Amino acid sequence: MKKKDIIEIVNHLEKALNILNATGLRDSKLRSKYAEYLVALKLAEMRYEVQVMNERDDRSADIYIPNKGIRVEVKSGEYRYEDGAYTTDASFGHGNQIEKKFDFCVFVTFDKGRQKEFFIFSSEDLKEVKESKRNIAGFPKTNPCLLLRYRNYEEYEKYFEKIGRKQDMLKIEIDLHKYPEKYQDWDKIK
């Protein structure tokens, strides 16, 4: 897909989301598509050829970089106020996709409908996430594999102390919260 086409799609999706947000409506499906095109745009700006949707040669992930054979999955989440802190998460179902579906995952967070952060993980970075939140997930039978994101490490740690489940804190989440800049390096995707 050409960069100019991706820019146009991003602009139109952003306008649609702004209208929905202005009316108090939230649409997580539209937001997730918007996140996919934001990531595709960033990769195109890095001079990668990107394939999205039906044009992908490899459809296991949201974005495919054909000349490199790289599969990029995009996850998105909007911060919500819950239990005295702002949190969001990336959902991986039962985690099978971490090993089989993608090489890299970009987690795009939104705050009040606006894009906030991009976090880039290799599939290796996320291995620990598999089935990690069975004890605290809202849907433990169908979606126990979550990567949590709070605004800072203190809020993250406080949540696990409050629920008495510090053993469910993951090394990758601790690292993400203490050193978020470590996961904002787009050059990781090679």
N, C-alpha and C positions, 0 to 999 in steps of 0.2 A: 504494500500500500504506500502511496506517495505521502510524503510529509505534509504537503499542502492540504491533502484530503483529510489527514488525521487532525490537523489544526482546525479545519472547518467542523468536523464532527465534535471535537472537544468544545468548541465555542457554542454549538447548538445544544449539546447536552448540558453544558453549564447554564445556559439561559433557561432551559426547561427546569433544571433543579432549582434555580433561583426563584422562578415563578411558583413552583411547588412549596418551597420553603417560606415564601412571602405569604402564602395562603395557609400556612401551618400544617401542610401535608408533608409526609416523609415517604420516600419511595426508595427502599434499599436496593431493589433490582436495577433501577435507573442509575443510582449512585454507583453500583458495582460496575456497570458498563462504562460509566464516566471514568472510574478509576482505571479500568483496563485501557481506555484510550489515552488517559494521562500518562500511563506507563509506556504505552506504544509511542507516544510523542517524545518522551524523554529518550527512549532507545533510538528513535529516528534522528533526534538531535545529536546523538552520539555516532551517527552515520551507520547505524545498523539497518539492514533491510528487515522490515518486520511484516509478519503475516498475522492477521486477526480474523476472527470469525470463520466463515466458510472458505476463505482463501488459504487457510493453513494446510501445509503439506502434512504436518504432524498435529493432530487435533487433541492430544492428551492434555495440553495446557492451554491457557487463554491466548498466549502470544508465542509465535514460533519465529526464530531467527534462522532461516534456511541455510545461509552460507556458513553458519557456525554450528548448525545442528543443536541449537540451544532452545529449550522449552522454558517459558516463563509463566508461572501462575501468578494471578493477581488476587489478593484478598483485600477487602475494605471493611472498615468499621467506623461507626460514628460514636464519639464519646457521649456517654450518658451518665447522669448523676445517680449513683447507687451506693447505699451504705456509707454516706459521708464522703465519697470520693468520685472523681470522674474516671471512667473506665471504658474500654472497648476491647474487642477480641477478634482474632482471626480464627475461623472455624475450619477444621480439617476432617470432619466426620469421624471415622474410626482411624484415620491416619495412614491408610494404605496409599493414598496419593503422594505422600511425602517421599516414599521410596520409589514409586513407579511412574508418577505422572509428570514431574517437573524436575528441572535442574536448579532453577532459582525461583524464589517466591518474593514478590514485592508486596508488602503490607502497607496500604494507604489508609491513613487515619483522617477522619473528618471531625471538625468541631463546629457545631451548629450549622451543618450543611456545607461548610467550607473546607477545602482540602487543607490539611495541617502538616502531615509528615509522610515521608516515604521511608520505609525500612526494607533493606535488601538482605535476604537470607539465601544461603545455598541449601540444597536439600539435606546436606550433611549437618548444617547448623541446627536444623529442625528435628533431627532424629529423636531427641529426647521428648518432644512434644507428644509423641504417639500415646494415645489412651491416657493422657496425663491428668485429665480433670474429671474422671468418672465420679469422684466424690462431691464435686461442686458444680458440675455442668447442669444447666437448666434442662437439657434433654440427654441424660446419661446413657440411655440405650442406643440412641441414634447419633449422638454428637458429643462424645466425651473428649475429643481431641481439640483442645483450645490453646492458643497462645494469647496470654493476657497482656494488656498494655494499660498502665495508669499514667497519670501526668508526671509522676516522679517515683523514685524508689521508696520514699517514706510512705506514700499512700499504698503502694503495692505491699510492702511489708506489714503495714498496719492492718490491711484487709485479712491477710493470712493469720496474723496474731488474733484478730477479733473472732475468726471462725474456728480457731484452734487447729489449723491444718498447715502449719509451717512446713511439714514434710512434703506438701504438694507444691512448694516453691521450686521452680525449675532453674537450673544453672543458666539456661539461655535467657529466661525472663529476668533473672537477677542481673545478668550482664547487659541485657537490653535497657533495663531501667537505670543502671549505674553509668553505662557508657553508650547512650543512644547514638552518638555520632559514629561509633564503630560500625553501625548497621545502616548508615546513610551514604556509603561509598558505592556509587554506581559502577566504578571500575571493577568491582567484584565480578560483574557479569562479563565474562570473556569467553 
